[in-house]
Amino acid sequence: SGVHNSETPELYCVHPYRLVTVGRNLTQGVRLDQAIKAFAADGNAHSNTGWNQGIMNAALLGMTDTAVTMLKQRAATGPAPGYRFPGFMPHFQDYEPSANHLANYLTALN
């Protein structure tokens, strides 16, 4: 009957709670290896549309190549059809236009 939930709770320590990040690794010695393994092991962690958090997790874990690839993928997304404003993204999970697709893009850049 299909996938009904594609969240990655095993990575909540990265985002939204920011307990395991490259910044904490540099300032407090927090280890990143378990979070990076969790990211690599979960196919949902690599999902890169709408509200999915993979792009932010990759950036926060210092996975630069992965984050850059995901940023380029999101930047290449065309606008939602039928809207005048080209910044509206198509529907990915909940409703159209997607309010999260570019918001997560910008959060990953920060």
N, CA, C and O of each residue as an XYZ file, in Angstrom:
440
protein
N       0.816     -1.203      0.000
C       0.000      0.000      0.000
C       0.855      1.261      0.000
O       0.321      2.357      0.168
N       2.145      1.136     -0.181
C       3.001      2.308     -0.319
C       3.604      2.796      0.985
O       3.215      2.358      2.067
N       4.541      3.693      0.870
C       5.198      4.302      2.020
C       4.319      5.426      2.533
O       3.850      6.261      1.760
N       4.098      5.447      3.837
C       3.268      6.488      4.430
C       4.063      7.428      5.325
O       3.557      8.476      5.726
N       5.275      7.071      5.635
C       6.094      7.932      6.469
C       7.548      7.737      6.075
O       8.069      6.622      6.113
N       8.185      8.809      5.705
C       9.584      8.707      5.280
C      10.494      9.587      6.134
O      11.542     10.037      5.672
N      10.092      9.827      7.371
C      10.938     10.606      8.263
C      12.118      9.760      8.733
O      12.112      8.536      8.606
N      13.113     10.426      9.270
C      14.320      9.744      9.736
C      14.581     10.121     11.204
O      15.469     10.927     11.480
N      13.826      9.552     12.136
C      13.991      9.925     13.542
C      15.371      9.602     14.109
O      15.799     10.205     15.092
N      16.061      8.654     13.491
C      17.417      8.343     13.966
C      18.380      9.495     13.739
O      19.483      9.495     14.285
N      17.980     10.474     12.942
C      18.823     11.643     12.683
C      18.298     12.914     13.337
O      18.798     14.002     13.049
N      17.308     12.801     14.208
C      16.808     13.984     14.904
C      17.882     14.607     15.798
O      17.800     15.790     16.129
N      18.883     13.823     16.190
C      19.982     14.394     16.976
C      20.779     15.400     16.145
O      21.479     16.249     16.696
N      20.672     15.301     14.821
C      21.342     16.246     13.932
C      20.412     17.434     13.680
O      20.740     18.574     14.009
N      19.270     17.156     13.103
C      18.248     18.180     12.890
C      16.914     17.582     13.277
O      16.555     16.526     12.755
N      16.173     18.198     14.155
C      16.194     19.599     14.547
C      16.965     19.922     15.829
O      17.131     21.096     16.161
N      17.443     18.895     16.563
C      17.995     19.169     17.891
C      19.443     19.649     17.904
O      19.889     20.202     18.910
N      20.173     19.459     16.841
C      21.553     19.958     16.696
C      22.491     19.506     17.818
O      23.359     20.262     18.254
N      22.308     18.282     18.273
C      23.193     17.729     19.294
C      24.449     17.128     18.689
O      25.498     17.092     19.333
N      24.345     16.654     17.449
C      25.465     16.051     16.738
C      25.624     16.803     15.425
O      24.872     16.582     14.476
N      26.604     17.690     15.381
C      26.883     18.478     14.178
C      28.386     18.670     14.051
O      29.135     18.438     15.000
N      28.811     19.087     12.896
C      30.237     19.342     12.698
C      30.703     20.473     13.625
O      31.847     20.468     14.079
N      29.834     21.425     13.902
C      30.184     22.507     14.829
C      30.437     21.994     16.231
O      31.396     22.407     16.884
N      29.580     21.093     16.700
C      29.792     20.508     18.029
C      31.003     19.585     18.037
O      31.665     19.430     19.063
N      31.288     18.978     16.901
C      32.482     18.145     16.799
C      33.720     19.009     16.996
O      34.643     18.624     17.715
N      33.740     20.172     16.360
C      34.907     21.053     16.436
C      35.047     21.720     17.802
O      36.164     21.915     18.281
N      33.930     22.070     18.433
C      34.014     22.807     19.695
C      33.939     21.931     20.936
O      34.467     22.300     21.986
N      33.286     20.766     20.830
C      33.078     19.944     22.018
C      33.551     18.502     21.849
O      33.447     17.699     22.777
N      34.062     18.178     20.682
C      34.549     16.825     20.449
C      33.466     15.786     20.238
O      33.731     14.589     20.355
N      32.250     16.216     19.930
C      31.155     15.273     19.688
C      31.482     14.443     18.453
O      31.876     14.977     17.416
N      31.315     13.138     18.579
C      31.628     12.236     17.464
C      30.496     12.236     16.446
O      29.320     12.262     16.810
N      30.858     12.207     15.171
C      29.892     12.230     14.082
C      29.662     10.865     13.449
O      28.711     10.697     12.686
N      30.504      9.895     13.746
C      30.491      8.640     13.008
C      29.160      7.898     13.049
O      28.731      7.365     12.026
N      28.492      7.847     14.207
C      27.219      7.127     14.288
C      26.134      7.812     13.454
O      25.343      7.141     12.792
N      26.099      9.134     13.485
C      25.099      9.866     12.698
C      25.374      9.720     11.199
O      24.441      9.596     10.406
N      26.637      9.734     10.817
C      26.982      9.560      9.400
C      26.617      8.148      8.945
O      26.130      7.964      7.829
N      26.848      7.153      9.798
C      26.446      5.781      9.463
C      24.930      5.673      9.337
O      24.433      4.998      8.435
N      24.195      6.323     10.222
C      22.729      6.302     10.160
C      22.245      6.967      8.874
O      21.306      6.482      8.242
N      22.873      8.062      8.487
C      22.525      8.743      7.242
C      22.765      7.820      6.049
O      21.925      7.711      5.156
N      23.909      7.164      6.047
C      24.261      6.287      4.923
C      23.356      5.057      4.846
O      23.071      4.565      3.755
N      22.907      4.564      5.991
C      22.145      3.318      6.028
C      20.659      3.482      5.702
O      20.002      2.508      5.334
N      20.129      4.674      5.829
C      18.694      4.885      5.643
C      18.423      5.564      4.311
O      18.791      6.722      4.114
N      17.783      4.852      3.400
C      17.465      5.406      2.093
C      16.605      6.654      2.169
O      16.707      7.522      1.301
N      15.754      6.765      3.195
C      14.935      7.965      3.345
C      15.766      9.197      3.679
O      15.355     10.322      3.394
N      16.931      8.990      4.280
C      17.789     10.114      4.639
C      18.295     10.851      3.408
O      18.681     12.017      3.493
N      18.292     10.177      2.270
C      18.805     10.772      1.036
C      17.707     11.419      0.200
O      17.980     12.002     -0.849
N      16.470     11.315      0.667
C      15.373     11.943     -0.057
C      15.586     13.450     -0.053
O      15.964     14.025      0.968
N      15.346     14.081     -1.178
C      15.739     15.473     -1.322
C      14.629     16.324     -1.931
O      14.884     17.134     -2.823
N      13.416     16.148     -1.460
C      12.323     16.979     -1.944
C      11.484     17.457     -0.765
O      11.408     16.801      0.274
N      10.860     18.607     -0.950
C       9.914     19.121      0.034
C      10.489     19.229      1.428
O      11.570     19.781      1.632
N       9.741     18.686      2.394
C      10.146     18.826      3.788
C      11.207     17.830      4.223
O      11.668     17.909      5.362
N      11.611     16.907      3.385
C      12.649     15.941      3.777
C      13.916     16.662      4.214
O      14.325     17.646      3.597
N      14.526     16.174      5.268
C      15.621     16.869      5.939
C      17.018     16.416      5.534
O      18.002     16.872      6.115
N      17.123     15.535      4.558
C      18.427     15.011      4.183
C      19.438     16.078      3.842
O      20.607     15.968      4.211
N      19.007     17.100      3.149
C      19.910     18.181      2.746
C      20.493     18.896      3.970
O      21.675     19.241      3.986
N      19.669     19.114      4.984
C      20.157     19.777      6.197
C      21.050     18.848      7.005
O      22.063     19.287      7.551
N      20.692     17.576      7.089
C      21.525     16.619      7.818
C      22.906     16.504      7.184
O      23.914     16.481      7.890
N      22.955     16.432      5.857
C      24.249     16.329      5.172
C      25.115     17.549      5.468
O      26.305     17.415      5.754
N      24.523     18.733      5.399
C      25.284     19.957      5.668
C      25.758     20.010      7.111
O      26.915     20.340      7.371
N      24.879     19.690      8.050
C      25.234     19.753      9.470
C      26.267     18.712      9.878
O      26.990     18.900     10.857
N      26.336     17.613      9.131
C      27.329     16.573      9.426
C      28.645     16.801      8.698
O      29.569     15.996      8.822
N      28.741     17.888      7.940
C      29.981     18.181      7.231
C      30.189     17.317      6.000
O      31.314     17.182      5.520
N      29.119     16.733      5.488
C      29.189     15.897      4.289
C      29.057     16.820      3.071
O      28.023     16.853      2.404
N      30.105     17.548      2.809
C      30.080     18.635      1.841
C      29.679     18.190      0.444
O      28.819     18.821     -0.171
N      30.267     17.137     -0.068
C      29.942     16.698     -1.429
C      28.469     16.319     -1.562
O      27.818     16.663     -2.548
N      27.955     15.612     -0.567
C      26.547     15.220     -0.581
C      25.654     16.445     -0.492
O      24.674     16.555     -1.230
N      25.981     17.363      0.400
C      25.172     18.578      0.564
C      25.176     19.416     -0.711
O      24.133     19.933     -1.111
N      26.326     19.558     -1.349
C      26.405     20.334     -2.586
C      25.565     19.689     -3.685
O      24.842     20.378     -4.404
N      25.661     18.373     -3.812
C      24.851     17.664     -4.804
C      23.365     17.890     -4.551
O      22.602     18.152     -5.480
N      22.961     17.789     -3.290
C      21.551     17.981     -2.944
C      21.113     19.426     -3.185
O      19.991     19.662     -3.633
N      21.985     20.392     -2.894
C      21.662     21.793     -3.169
C      21.452     22.021     -4.666
O      20.517     22.714     -5.068
N      22.309     21.446     -5.472
C      22.170     21.593     -6.929
C      20.874     20.955     -7.427
O      20.201     21.501     -8.301
N      20.532     19.803     -6.867
C      19.288     19.137     -7.268
C      18.073     20.002     -6.933
O      17.166     20.151     -7.751
N      18.061     20.560     -5.750
C      16.926     21.403     -5.360
C      16.883     22.683     -6.180
O      15.807     23.148     -6.556
N      18.037     23.247     -6.454
C      18.071     24.484     -7.245
C      17.570     24.255     -8.668
O      17.052     25.175     -9.300
N      17.721     23.042     -9.168
C      17.303     22.728    -10.535
C      15.809     22.407    -10.644
O      15.297     22.204    -11.744
N      15.117     22.360     -9.515
C      13.688     22.055     -9.538
C      12.930     23.190    -10.207
O      13.081     24.357     -9.844
N      12.129     22.838    -11.171
C      11.328     23.841    -11.864
C      10.157     24.302    -11.024
O       9.772     23.621    -10.073
N       9.586     25.446    -11.358
C       8.463     25.970    -10.578
C       7.204     25.129    -10.744
O       7.068     24.355    -11.691
N       6.301     25.304     -9.809
C       5.013     24.613     -9.876
C       4.212     25.167    -11.043
O       4.129     26.384    -11.207
N       3.630     24.309    -11.845
C       2.828     24.800    -12.970
C       1.559     25.496    -12.482
O       0.958     25.105    -11.481
N       1.168     26.540    -13.216
C      -0.079     27.219    -12.906
C       0.031     28.383    -11.948
O      -0.986     28.974    -11.586
N       1.244     28.735    -11.524
C       1.435     29.861    -10.614
C       2.251     30.940    -11.318
O       3.127     30.639    -12.129
N       1.963     32.172    -11.008
C       2.708     33.291    -11.624
C       4.098     33.451    -11.021
O       5.044     33.797    -11.728
N       4.227     33.203     -9.730
C       5.493     33.409     -9.045
C       6.394     32.197     -9.255
O       6.043     31.096     -8.831
N       7.552     32.375     -9.901
C       8.408     31.227    -10.204
C       9.099     30.615     -8.981
O       9.741     29.570     -9.094
N       8.975     31.248     -7.828
C       9.568     30.696     -6.612
C       8.697     29.644     -5.938
O       9.121     29.030     -4.959
N       7.484     29.428     -6.449
C       6.630     28.378     -5.913
C       7.071     27.038     -6.476
O       7.164     26.861     -7.691
N       7.339     26.108     -5.589
C       7.778     24.784     -6.007
C       6.588     23.841     -6.113
O       5.557     24.055     -5.475
N       6.738     22.793     -6.925
C       5.637     21.834     -7.067
C       5.369     21.054     -5.784
O       6.183     21.033     -4.861
N       4.235     20.432     -5.758
C       3.808     19.594     -4.637
C       4.722     18.379     -4.523
O       4.962     17.687     -5.513
N       5.231     18.117     -3.327
C       6.027     16.920     -3.088
C       5.375     16.016     -2.046
O       5.281     14.807     -2.261
N       4.927     16.565     -0.933
C       4.308     15.732      0.093
C       2.882     16.182      0.435
O       1.940     15.396      0.325
N       2.728     17.413      0.838
C       1.481     17.810      1.472
C       0.528     18.575      0.558
O      -0.575     18.106      0.277
N       0.932     19.701      0.115
C       0.046     20.568     -0.654
C       0.876     21.407     -1.611
O       2.098     21.495     -1.485
N       0.209     22.011     -2.549
C       0.891     22.854     -3.519
C       0.497     24.298     -3.280
O      -0.663     24.566     -2.968
N       1.408     25.225     -3.414
C       2.817     25.011     -3.706
C       3.588     24.584     -2.459
O       3.142     24.816     -1.335
N       4.730     23.968     -2.661
C       5.550     23.497     -1.553
C       6.218     24.683     -0.868
O       6.956     25.444     -1.495
N       5.952     24.828      0.409
C       6.589     25.886      1.184
C       7.928     25.428      1.757
O       8.719     26.252      2.215
N       8.182     24.137      1.736
C       9.354     23.586      2.405
C      10.545     23.333      1.499
O      11.685     23.333      1.962
N      10.301     23.120      0.230
C      11.388     22.714     -0.675
C      12.521     23.739     -0.670
O      13.679     23.373     -0.470
N      12.211     24.992     -0.884
C      13.255     26.016     -0.894
C      13.635     26.470      0.515
O      14.757     26.928      0.728
N      12.721     26.349      1.477
C      13.074     26.691      2.866
C      14.177     25.771      3.380
O      15.116     26.234      4.028
N      14.074     24.474      3.099
C      15.123     23.548      3.524
C      16.405     23.781      2.745
O      17.497     23.594      3.282
N      16.291     24.184      1.500
C      17.444     24.567      0.689
C      18.199     25.712      1.365
O      19.418     25.656      1.531
N      17.457     26.747      1.750
C      18.089     27.912      2.397
C      18.666     27.568      3.761
O      19.729     28.070      4.126
N      17.985     26.726      4.512
C      18.495     26.314      5.825
C      19.811     25.560      5.663
O      20.731     25.749      6.459
N      19.910     24.723      4.662
C      21.151     23.981      4.424
C      22.295     24.929      4.047
O      23.451     24.678      4.388
N      21.973     26.004      3.349
C      23.005     26.975      2.987
C      23.548     27.713      4.201
O      24.711     28.114      4.228
N      22.709     27.884      5.188
C      23.137     28.600      6.401
C      23.943     27.682      7.273
O      24.398     28.089      8.342
